[in-house]
Amino acid sequence: MELKYKPEELTRLPRSVIYESGKVKLIDQRLLPREFKVIELTTVDEVARAIVTMQVRGAPAIGAAAAFGLALYAETTKAKTKDEFMDGFYAAYDKLKNTRPTAVNLFWALNRVKKLVEEHREDSLDEIKHLIVEEAQKIADEDVEANLRMGHYGAEVLPEGNVLTHCNAGSLATVHLGTVGAVLRVMHKEGTLKLLWVDETRPVLQGARLSAWEYHYDGIPLKLISDNMAGFVMQQGKVDAIIVGADRIVANGDFANKIGTYTLAVLAKEHGIPFFTVAPLSTIDMSLKSGKEIPIEERSKEEVLTCGGCRIAPDVDVYNPAFDVTPHKYLTGIITDRGVVYPPFERNLKRLFKRE
Ligand SMILES: CSC[C@H]1O[C@H](OP(=O)(O)O)[C@H](O)[C@@H]1O
């Protein structure tokens, strides 16, 4: 894959989350679009709270933030002995692991650091601390590289024209550039993206608040629509492709993504519109055979009872699943950092992991 563009040629945005000597610095996504603010977190509890409250969100972004949370622990702990350090490390790992259950990137990132630490248990304490910080930075840098590759792969396969996307799988959902965001930015750079339809994505409005903000910031032509308009726009023949992110893709190609994705997939099938998901290998969980096994996060009733901080309903019972699962039969392809995977997904996803 020839990478024609560098990240700075595709976006004016900074990285969404970074680690600098004992501080995790991240864009507070709850404040967007009205305020752009980078907050500095100095404890593991603050990083865990940022993930739970969605100050940082998006599968790869929360994976990187969690890994940086372990780096922050390593560089700020007062532990004197290796046993004390390891007790604190496992406590930090558990705190971060228990933040959100659906995006597999969180567990992939935490387990990658934990495995390295356990493999180097006999090293000196300073060497172990250095390894943690270095590995967390590698996870972040690899995410940017993966997004760049997916951007180029995706722009090669999506048809020229109008694209619809749901939620935010842009730069804000990753360390930099985005998964969907990288594809859209390369298409925009090459003049093949004529118009982007952005679903507002109730109840947390990641589309209206985050995608509309970041793609407009980078000059991508877009129209914002409410979620219930997507079907009509498709019926009018105004959508040439749909592209969404993923929080967990499993061995048969079923995948979990923001609530409302399944609805779009069924509508896309009805209207003969190509439907792609974009995700790095860190989002693929080959240990699960079907999407039925994916844990689906349920969030607070307040997210549904309010909109933009205003109450829009009486205090009634609410069901608020943050994700749904789209069966692989609705998928045209999976755009990954190792190329585009087409059906049969079970066989072709296995092959993906065999390629080194
Ligand atoms: C590139 S992963 C983005 C993925 O994560 C989002 O969920 P949330 O905003 O709750 O973290 C959404 O499902 C996006 O597609």
The ligand as an SDF file (V2000), in Angstrom:
LIG
                    3D

 15 15  0  0  0  0  0  0  0  0999 V2000
  -13.4330    4.3850   15.5830 C   0  0  0  0  0  0  0  0  0  0  0  0
  -14.4040    3.6310   16.7790 S   0  0  0  0  0  0  0  0  0  0  0  0
  -15.7420    4.7060   16.8530 C   0  0  0  0  0  0  0  0  0  0  0  0
  -16.9730    4.0580   17.3910 C   0  0  0  0  0  0  0  0  0  0  0  0
  -17.0830    4.2950   18.8100 O   0  0  0  0  0  0  0  0  0  0  0  0
  -18.2750    5.0100   19.0200 C   0  0  0  0  0  0  0  0  0  0  0  0
  -18.8950    4.7080   20.2430 O   0  0  0  0  0  0  0  0  0  0  0  0
  -18.7810    5.7560   21.4860 P   0  0  0  0  0  0  0  0  0  0  0  0
  -18.9710    7.1240   20.9200 O   0  0  0  0  0  0  0  0  0  0  0  0
  -19.9010    5.3110   22.4070 O   0  0  0  0  0  0  0  0  0  0  0  0
  -17.4280    5.5220   22.0830 O   0  0  0  0  0  0  0  0  0  0  0  0
  -19.1570    4.6070   17.8610 C   0  0  0  0  0  0  0  0  0  0  0  0
  -19.6740    3.3110   18.0240 O   0  0  0  0  0  0  0  0  0  0  0  0
  -18.1610    4.6830   16.7410 C   0  0  0  0  0  0  0  0  0  0  0  0
  -18.5130    4.0410   15.5600 O   0  0  0  0  0  0  0  0  0  0  0  0
  1  2  1  0
  2  3  1  0
  3  4  1  0
  4  5  1  0
  4 14  1  0
  5  6  1  0
  6  7  1  0
  6 12  1  0
  7  8  1  0
  8  9  2  0
  8 10  1  0
  8 11  1  0
 12 13  1  0
 12 14  1  0
 14 15  1  0
M  END
$$$$
